[in-house]
């Protein structure tokens, strides 16, 4: 029984929406990359498939990593050194397992957090008959517009979350540095104050001793 106030279920529309959402493969992962470490990922891709690799360093050091993408024959399709973020789109030239790696081997003590989004294939039409000769109905056009708008919203939300995480990391790092600097200044002031007290004390002690000697 549908809930009160509902106009009834829409199984065909929901089924089409679910199939469209699952047709294209996409991997979004945020992982830890220790210093002097390298992490590789593998994806089975069919020939002629359009793929997009997008990555961004969220935390750690200068927010940079090395990235390398190879085809099944080991041919380097993409290689960048010490990049904070980038995006690369390519079309698979043959069937096989493609490998992309992120390296932090140039860093001796800095830990990194890396986010990447690897999309394989393009989204199919929301409706199977979207590419037909006749025009879409008003309901179908509205569904397509909503679908595209929601995809844009998801992309914007992802980028805003990454920027927020990166900004928070930088703020925490700055706060830690300020705290250490303040502690250092406090220690220096304490040492200087104690030194001045002992200096004045020794000065007046020497003055009293000299006065006593002169008076005697």
N, C-alpha and C positions, 0 to 999 in steps of 0.2 A: 504494500500500500504506500503510495507516495505521501510525503509529509504534507501537513495541512498548509494550504496556501500555494502549493506547487501546481504547475500546469501539466504535470506528467513527465515521465522519464524521456530522455532523448538518447537512447543507446546508439543509434547509427552515428550521430554527430560526435559523441564521446569516443566511440570506437575509432573513427577516422582521426580524431585529434590524438589519441594515444598512439596509433600507428605512425602518424607523422612525426611525433616526438621521439619515437624509438628507432626510426629508420636510419638516421645519420648517427655515427658513433662519435662520441666526444669524451675526452678524459681531462678532468680538472683535478689537479693534485697539488697540495702544498706539503713540502717535505723539508726535513732538516739535512743540511749538507755540512758536515764537520770540516775542520781545516785539514789540508793535505788529502782530501777525499774526492772521489769521482763517483757519480751515480748515473747509470744508464737505464733507458727504458726501450722496450721493443713493441712494435706494432705491425701486425700482418695487414698488408694493403694490396688491393687488386690494381692491375694496370689501368691507367686512365683516370684514377680517382684523384680528385682535388683535395689537398690537405693544407691545413694551416697550423703552424706552431707559434704560440705566443707565450712569452715568459716574462717574469719580473722578480727581482730580488727584493724581499720584504724587509729583512733585517740582516745586520752584520757588516762590519767593516765599512768599506766604501760602496756597499750595495752593488757589487759586481761579481759576475761569474763568467767562465768560459763555456760556450755552447757549441756543439758539433752535431751535425745530422748526416747520416750515411745511408745509401741505398743498399739493397741485398748484395751487390758486388763490392761493397766497400768504398764506392766512389763518394767523395765528400760533396754534398749538396749545399751545405750551409756551415759556416765556421766563423765565429766571432769571439774575440778575446776581451775579457773584462767589460762586459756589457751589463748595464743596470736593467734594461728591459728592451725587448725587440719583438718583432713579428715577421714571420716568413711563410710564404705561400708557395706551394709547388704542386705539380701533377706527377703522380707516380709513373715512371717510365716502364716498369715491369712488375710482375707479381713477385711477392716475397716479403721478408721481414725487414723493416726499416728500423734503424737504431738512432736514437738521439741521446746525447750525454751532456751532463752538466758537471763542470770541474771546478773545484776550489783548491787545486793542488798548488797554486801560486801563493796561497795564504798559509802562514806557518802557525797562526794561533787564533784566527778569526772564524767564528762559527756563522754560517749563513742559513737563512730560511728562504726557500725558492718556491714560487708558484708558477705553474705552467698549465696551459690549455691547449690540447692537441685535438683538433677536429678533423675527422676523416669522412669525406663525402659531403655533399650538399643536401640541404633539407629538401625533400620532395614536395610537390604541391600539397597543400592542405587537403584538397579534395581530388580524388582520382580523375575527375572530369574537368579540372581547372584549366587545362590546356586545350579544351575543346573549341570548336569554331564559334558556337553560340556564346552569348554573354552570360556571365554569372548572375544568379538571382541576387536580390537585395540582401537576403540572409547570408548567402555564401560570401558576398563581397564584404559584409560586416565582419564575418568570422575571419576572413583573410586579413583584414585591417587590424583586428584585435590581436590576431596571432603575431603579426609583424611588430606591433607595438609592444607586446609582452616580451618578445625576444630582445628588443632594444632596451626595455626596462631591466631585464636580467643582465645584459652586458654592462649597463651603467651601474647597477648595484654591485656587480663584481668589481669593477674598477674603483668605485668609491670605497668599498671595503678594503681593497688593497692599499689605497692611498691612506685610509684611516689607520690601518695597521702599521704602515711605514711611518706615518707621522707620529703615532704613539711610540714606536720604537725609538725614533730620533729624540722625542721629548724625554723619554725615560733615560736615554743615554746622556742627554744634556743635563738632566737633573742629577744623575750620578756624578758627572764631572763637576758640577757646581757644588755638590755636597762635599766631595773630596777636597776641592779647592778651599771651601769654607773651613773644613777641619784643619787643613794645612795652615791657613791664615791664623786660626785660633791658636794652634800650637806655637807658631812663630811669635804671636803677641804675648802668649804666656811666657815663653822663654825670654823674650826681651824684657818683659815686666819683672820677672824674677832676677834677671841680670842687673837691671837698674836698681832694684832694692839692695842687692848685695854690694853693688858699686857705691851707692850712697852710704850704706852702712859702713863699709870700709873707709870711705872718705871721712866721715865724721869721727870714726874711731881713731884714725891717724891724726886728725885735728885736735882731738881731746888729749892725745898722748903728747903732742907737740906743745900744747898750752901748759900742760902739767910740768913738763920739763923746763919750760921758760920760767914759770912761777917759782919753781924750786931753786 
